């Protein structure tokens, strides 16, 4: 059996770098008894700890989020891309 691996473009292979003060968005998923709730959240990066970022919500609460889940605030986040696709508006 032969396994083929798809080519990865340079854009997919690079990881974005964030620094303290950057405005970011990410998707939060909450699970209910019979449903899922997807929400797009906005926050500001407080600090980066390896593959985790500490972000601050507008209400002042700090939360740890994986850096791979973050998107710059001026770009489409994962939830928007899932619903509308990659095409530019």
Secondary structure, DSSP 8 states (H G I E B T S, - for coil): ---------HHHH------TT-EEEEEEEEE-SS-EEEEEEEEEEEEEETTEEEEE-TTS-EEEEEGGG-EETTS--HHHHHHH-SS--
